[in-house]
Amino acid sequence: MTQQSWSGSRRVLLTLGGLTLISACAGPGPEPAGPAPATPPPSPVQPSVPPPVPPPSPTPTGLPTIPVQTKPLYVVPAASVPQGSKAVALTFDDGPHPAYTPQVLKILRQHHVKATFFVIGQQAHDNPDLLRSIVDQGHVIGTHTWAHKDVSKMSAGRARTEIGRAVDTVAATIGHIPSLFRAPYGSWSPTAFQVCAALGQTSIAWDVDPRDWDNPGSEQITSKVLHQVGNRSIVLNHDGGGDRSATVRALRQFLPVLADRGYRFVGV
């Protein structure tokens, strides 16, 4: 378009009184204060794609690797017992259970006793407030696999998932990583020990088993504890996995007797 045709068009537009803004833009304006910033071309619209969801990791955020055990600890380490005193460690498996764990905690609190709870990952996931209550009352938390499976029959990968998932769940709930592990049925294997060592988990067994898991009644549970216990004993009890009312009654019976015998109650 020539300058003449543009000027003629401009006169027509002004005469008609329309599109005044175009006329203003076409005419000379004031000098700009500085060069106008270049306007980048619009970016092409990209479709919104959600980030991929990573698969769940069987490896907990972890404790450092520890030496591989060849057997679990059956008694309290001597270094944990003050010289000249007798000690016993109470342990509870298969919880936390909403009916029985609070009763156990109440009795322990009444007798000023600290214990160690080996919790199942699924139970910990379903009862997070109860898990935190155990810790808040000064007890130690260990793990007992995710779903109470026999780790001695598992490959390393499967055992790592079964153990690590429980460790992860507990760590996320209580704010620190547990470091104690107890195999269901007291059944370990060289592979299980290697997995535990890689996850920073010390394997803990027991030397006193009143077989409360078989629900023999509170009198038999009490009798077996008092006859089998000795200095540095680790006593196996259960606060989950079934009807534990007999264990609760037995706990009321044997705790005062052990205290009268001069035992100090320690964690594992």
N, C-alpha and C positions, 0 to 999 in steps of 0.2 A: 504494500500500500504506500502511495506517495504522500509527501507532506501536504500537498494541495487537497487530495481526497480526504485525508484525516482532518484538516481544518474545516472542510465543508461539512463533514459529518458532525464535527464539534458544534458548528453554528446551528445545525438542525436540532441537535440535542438540546442546546441552550434555549432555542426558540420554543421548543415543545415543553420546556420546563421539567423534563423527566431525567431520571438517572443523574442527579446532581453530583452524587458521590463519584461517579466515573469521571465527570468533568474536572472535579477537584483533584483527583488522583493524576489525571493526565497533565495538568498544569504544573508549572514549577513550584516547589515548596521550599521551606527554609532549609538552610544547610544543616545536616545532621551533626550532632555533637561528636560523633566518632563513627567509625565503620560499623555497620550493623553486623552482628554475629551471623555467621552462616547457619542456615537452618538445615539440619541433616535430613536426608530423605527419610520418609517413614519406613520403619522396619516392617518386613512382612510378618503377618500374624502367624505365630506358631501354634499348632494345636497343643492343648494342655495335656501333658502325659504325666501321670503320677509316678513318683520314683519307685523302682522295684522294691518289693519287700524282701529283706534278706531272710534266709532260712534261720530257724532258731539254732543257736550254737550250743553244743553240749559241753563246752568248756567254760567253767565259771571264771569270773574275774578274780584273779587268783592270788592265792598264797604262793610263796616260793616253793619249789620242789624240795622235798625232804628225802632222807635216805629210805630206800625200800626195805620194809620190814619183812622178816621171814615168818613171823607169828605176831598175833595181836598182843597187847598188854593185858595180862590177866589180873594183875594187882596194881595198886597205886604205886607209882615210882617212889623209891625210898627218899629221893631228894625233896619230895612234896610233903614229907612227914617230919615235923619238928622232932629233934633228937629227944629220946626218952618218953615219947608219947605214943599212944595207940590211935590209929586212924582207920576209918572205914568210909568208903564212897558209896552212896546210894545212887542208883541209876534207874531211869524209867524209860521204857521203850514204847513205840507205836502211837504216841499221841501227836499233837495235843487233842484231847477229847473234851467236848463241851460239857459233858456230865461229870467225868471223873477227874480230869486235870485240876479244876478249881478246888475239889475236895482235897486232893493231894497237896496242893499249894497251901491250903489253909492249915493242914496238920503240920507241914514243914515249918510254916511261919510260927505256929504255936510253940514248937520245940526249938526254934532258932537253928534250924538245920538247912544247910545248902546241899543241893543235889545236882545231878547232871541228867538232862533230858535228851534222849536220842529220838528225834522226831522224824516222822514220815513226811516227805515233801508234799504229797497231796493233802495231808491233814494240816500241815503248816499253811498251805495256800488257802484252805477253806476256813481256817481259824486264825487269822493274822493278829487280832487283838489279844487272843489267848497266848500266842507265841510271844508277843511283846510283854505280856504280863509276867511270864516266866523269867524273862531277862530282867525286867524292872525289879523283881523281887530278889535278884542277886544270884540266880541259878545259872548254870552253864548249859549252852545248847550245843548238841552234836546232831549229826544226821544219820538216817537209817534207810537210805535210798528213797527214790521218788514214790515207788508203789509196792514196797516190801517184796522185792524180787530177789531170788537167789543169785547173787553176783558171781558165785564160784563157777557157775555153768555158762557164763557169758563171755563173748569175745571182748577184746579190749575196747573197741568202739562202743559196743552196747553198754558195757559196764561204765564207761566214761559218761555216757548220756544218763544212765540211771542214777549214778552218784552225783554227777555234776549238776543235774537239774535240781536236785534237792538242795545242794549247796547254794546255787543261785537264788532259789526261792527264799531260803532262810536269810541270806545276806541282804536281799532287797527289802525284807520285812523288818529286820532288827538293826540294820545299819552297819553291820560288820560281818566278816566272813567267818563262819564256824570252821574249826580245825580238827574236830574229832568225828570219827566215823565208826559205826557198828554195823557189821554185816547181818542181815536177817538170818535167823537160824544159827548164828555163830559160824557161818560157812564162808570161808575165804579161799582164795587160790593164789598162786604166784602172779597171775595176771591181775587179779583184783588188788593185790598189794602194790603192783607197779602203777596201776591207775591211781590209787590213793596217794602214793608218793608224788606223782606228777601233779596232783591237785592240792598238795600240801595238807593231806588228811592223815592224821594218826589213827590207826585202827585199835579199837578198845573192845576187849571181851569182858569176862567176869570169872570169878572163882566161887561165887555163891549163887546157886539157882534154886529158889524155892518152888519153881514150877508154877508160879501163880498164873501163867498163861493158860494152864490146864484147868484153872478154877477149882482147886482141891478143897477150898474152904479156908477161912482165916486162921483157924487153929493150926492146920498143917503148914501154912505159909510161915506163921510166926515160929513154929518149932524148928523148921528147917533153917531159917535165918539164924536163930540163936545157937543152933548146934554147929553150923558150918562156918560162921563168921570168925575171922581172926584178924590180927594186925595187918593193915594194908589191903584188906579184902575189898573187892568190888562186888556189890550186891545187885543182882538183876531183878527188877520189878517191871510192871507194865501199868501205864495209865491210859492205854487205849487198846484197840484191837478186839474188844469184846466186853463182857460184863466184868468190871473191875471193882465191884463193891466189896468182894472178899479181900482184895489187896488194900483197899482203903481201911477196912477194919483191922487188918493185920498191922498196918503201919501204926495205928494208934497203940497197938499192943507191944510191938518190939522196940519202937524208938525209945521209950523211957527206960527199958531194960538195958539197951546198949549204952545209953547215957550213964546209967548207974554203974556200968562196968568200966567206965572211964574212957570210952571211945570218943574221939573227936571226929566230927563229920566234915569231910573234905570233898572238893571236886576232884575229878579224875586228872 
